[in-house]
């Protein structure tokens, strides 16, 4: 069985973060390992507190995990502090220097859906300078795309310009920008080779939308680990999230979780082509 590693925060409600990522990996037939970067106090209502894990613990976790259970792909989510960003960047730099070319997907979590900042200013700077050159994919939402590219993103037509601006300076970076907050929730893919693809979205009236970004990035990584190319991996990841939203049962009093395991309930160990 192939394995995938998630480096992200811990959400005790399991709507997002490492627990959600591990469910998505399992739904694709992958064995998941994890490195927790932040402990959070949150529920479906929102994030109350965040407690960063010391960067020394993150470094030790990654070192010991990889020595014993080397992953075939890595998803990076919430990092929280500049010191944790540096720890993850050092780990990836060592991995790349060894010649390991496994896919790495970055979900640049900088703010919670309830409005709480989840990465400090120094962390965002280090993410741009040290982490982005080491990853293969980035999956920003509209606010994250605008922040990292420096291009305002208010409408669907703004996505290509912002994606190209973000891609500049990072050779081969695939930008998969999600338009979930647009009137028509279309997503846009700019591949590392310059190909452009739009993925038509469907607005589903539901409050089960907590963790959509986590699910998309971990589903994308899963498809890459399973051997998909850029376009089919992105298409399958979007399809996974759409079905996880459509089949979710309302939980909690706020924005509830997706149905991360719908493929397993249908008897599928991996997403169909």
C-alpha positions in Angstrom: 0.0 0.0 0.0 1.3 3.5 -0.9 1.4 6.1 1.8 0.8 9.9 1.9 1.9 12.4 4.5 -0.1 15.4 5.7 1.7 18.3 7.5 -1.1 20.4 9.0 -3.0 21.5 12.0 -5.3 19.4 14.2 -9.0 20.2 14.1 -10.8 18.4 16.9 -14.1 18.5 15.0 -12.4 16.6 12.2 -13.8 18.8 9.5 -10.4 20.0 8.4 -6.7 19.5 9.2 -4.9 16.2 9.6 -7.9 14.1 10.6 -9.8 15.2 7.5 -6.7 14.6 5.3 -6.3 11.1 6.7 -9.9 10.3 5.8 -9.4 11.5 2.3 -6.3 9.5 1.9 -8.1 6.4 3.2 -11.0 7.0 0.7 -8.4 6.8 -2.1 -6.9 3.6 -0.8 -3.7 5.2 0.6 -2.2 4.8 4.1 -1.9 8.2 5.7 0.7 9.5 8.1 0.7 13.0 9.8 2.8 15.7 11.4 0.7 18.1 13.5 1.8 21.7 13.3 -0.8 23.3 15.5 -3.4 22.3 18.1 -6.6 24.2 17.7 -9.7 24.8 19.9 -12.5 24.8 17.3 -15.8 23.3 16.3 -18.1 23.7 13.4 -18.9 27.2 14.8 -15.3 28.5 14.4 -11.7 28.6 15.7 -11.4 29.8 19.3 -7.7 29.2 20.0 -4.5 28.0 18.2 -1.5 26.5 19.9 1.6 26.1 17.7 3.6 22.9 18.0 7.3 23.8 18.7 9.3 23.7 15.5 11.8 21.2 17.2 8.9 18.8 17.5 7.8 19.3 13.9 11.4 18.7 12.7 11.8 15.5 14.8 8.4 14.2 13.7 9.2 14.6 10.0 12.7 13.1 10.4 11.6 10.0 12.3 8.4 9.5 10.2 10.3 9.7 6.9 13.1 7.4 8.1 10.6 4.7 8.8 7.5 5.4 6.6 8.7 7.3 3.6 5.6 8.8 1.8 4.9 8.8 -1.9 3.4 12.3 -1.7 3.1 15.2 0.8 0.3 17.6 1.5 1.0 20.8 3.5 -1.8 22.7 5.2 -1.9 25.0 8.2 1.6 25.9 9.4 0.8 28.7 11.8 4.3 30.3 12.5 7.4 31.3 10.7 9.5 28.8 12.7 7.2 25.9 11.6 7.4 27.2 7.9 11.2 27.1 8.2 11.1 23.6 9.7 9.0 22.3 6.8 11.1 24.1 4.2 14.3 22.6 5.7 12.7 19.1 5.5 11.6 19.5 1.9 15.0 21.0 0.9 16.8 18.0 2.3 14.3 15.7 0.6 14.8 17.4 -2.8 18.6 17.4 -2.4 18.5 13.6 -2.0 16.9 13.4 -5.4 13.4 12.4 -4.1 10.8 13.7 -6.6 7.5 12.8 -4.9 4.6 15.3 -5.5 4.2 18.0 -2.9 0.9 20.0 -2.7 0.6 23.2 -0.6 -2.7 24.4 0.6 -1.7 27.9 1.8 -3.9 28.3 4.9 -3.5 31.8 6.2 -7.0 32.5 7.6 -9.8 30.4 8.9 -13.3 30.5 7.3 -14.5 32.2 10.5 -11.9 35.0 10.0 -9.1 34.1 12.4 -5.5 34.6 11.1 -3.7 31.2 11.0 -0.3 32.3 9.7 1.7 35.4 10.9 3.3 38.0 8.6 6.8 36.5 8.9 5.4 33.1 8.1 3.8 34.4 4.9 7.1 35.9 3.9 9.0 32.6 4.5 6.3 30.7 2.6 6.9 32.9 -0.4 10.7 32.8 -0.2 11.5 29.3 1.0 8.5 27.0 0.7 7.0 27.8 -2.6 10.2 27.0 -4.6 10.1 23.5 -3.1 6.5 22.5 -3.9 4.9 21.3 -7.1 1.3 22.5 -6.5 -0.5 25.2 -4.7 -4.2 25.3 -4.1 -5.2 28.8 -3.0 -8.7 30.1 -2.6 -9.6 33.6 -3.8 -8.2 35.5 -0.8 -5.0 33.4 -0.6 -4.5 33.9 -4.4 -4.8 37.7 -4.1 -2.5 37.8 -1.1 0.3 35.7 -2.6 0.1 37.1 -6.1 -0.5 40.7 -5.3 -3.3 40.8 -7.8 -6.8 41.7 -6.6 -9.3 38.8 -7.2 -12.9 39.8 -7.2 -14.3 38.1 -10.3 -13.9 34.9 -12.3 -11.9 36.7 -15.0 -9.3 37.8 -12.4 -8.1 34.2 -11.7 -5.9 33.7 -14.8 -3.9 36.9 -14.3 -3.4 36.3 -10.6 -2.4 32.7 -11.2 0.2 33.7 -13.7 1.5 36.4 -11.3 1.8 33.8 -8.6 3.5 31.3 -10.8 6.2 33.8 -11.9 9.5 33.0 -10.2 8.6 29.4 -9.4 9.5 27.2 -12.3 7.1 24.3 -12.9 4.6 25.4 -10.2 1.1 24.2 -10.8 -1.6 26.7 -9.6 -5.0 25.2 -8.9 -7.1 28.2 -7.8 -10.5 27.5 -6.2 -13.5 29.8 -6.9 -15.8 28.5 -4.2 -16.8 32.0 -3.2 -17.6 33.2 -6.7 -21.3 33.4 -7.8 -20.5 30.5 -10.1 -17.9 28.4 -8.2 -15.6 27.6 -11.1 -12.0 26.5 -10.5 -9.0 27.4 -12.6 -5.8 25.4 -13.3 -2.6 26.8 -14.6 -0.1 23.9 -15.1 3.6 24.2 -14.7 3.9 23.9 -18.5 1.5 26.8 -19.1 -1.7 24.9 -19.9 -4.9 26.5 -18.7 -8.1 24.6 -17.7 -11.4 25.7 -16.3 -13.5 23.4 -14.1 -17.2 24.3 -14.0 -18.6 24.4 -10.5 -22.1 23.8 -9.1 -23.5 25.8 -6.2 -24.8 23.3 -3.6 -27.1 24.8 -0.9 -25.7 23.3 2.3 -23.9 24.3 5.5 -21.6 21.2 5.2 -18.7 23.1 3.7 -16.1 23.1 6.5 -12.7 21.8 5.2 -13.3 22.0 1.4 -9.8 23.4 0.8 -8.3 20.6 2.9 -10.3 18.0 1.1 -9.4 19.4 -2.4 -5.7 19.5 -1.7 -5.5 16.0 -0.1 -7.7 14.5 -2.9 -5.4 16.1 -5.5 -2.3 14.7 -3.8 -4.0 11.3 -3.6 -4.7 11.3 -7.3 -1.1 12.4 -8.1 0.3 9.6 -5.9 -2.0 7.1 -7.8 -0.4 8.2 -11.0 -2.7 10.8 -12.5 -1.3 13.7 -14.6 -2.1 17.3 -13.8 -5.5 17.8 -15.5 -7.0 14.4 -14.6 -5.8 14.7 -11.0 -7.4 18.2 -10.7 -10.6 17.0 -12.3 -10.9 14.0 -10.0 -10.1 16.1 -6.9 -12.9 18.6 -7.8 -15.3 15.7 -8.4 -14.4 14.2 -5.1 -15.1 17.4 -3.2 -18.3 18.1 -5.0 -19.7 14.7 -4.2 -18.4 15.0 -0.6 -20.5 18.2 -0.2 -23.6 16.8 -2.0 -23.7 13.6 0.2 -22.8 15.3 3.6 -25.3 15.0 6.5 -25.6 18.2 8.6 -23.5 18.0 11.8 -22.9 20.5 14.5 -24.4 24.0 14.8 -22.2 25.8 12.3 -20.4 24.9 9.1 -20.4 21.1 9.2 -17.9 18.7 7.7 -17.9 17.1 4.3 -18.7 13.4 3.8 -15.0 12.5 3.3 -15.6 8.8 3.0 -18.3 8.6 0.4 -16.2 6.4 -2.0 -15.8 3.8 0.8 -19.5 3.8 1.4 -20.1 3.0 -2.2 -17.6 0.2 -2.2 -14.9 2.1 -4.1 -11.3 2.1 -2.8 -10.2 4.7 -5.2 -11.8 7.4 -7.4 -12.9 6.2 -10.9 -11.2 7.6 -13.9 
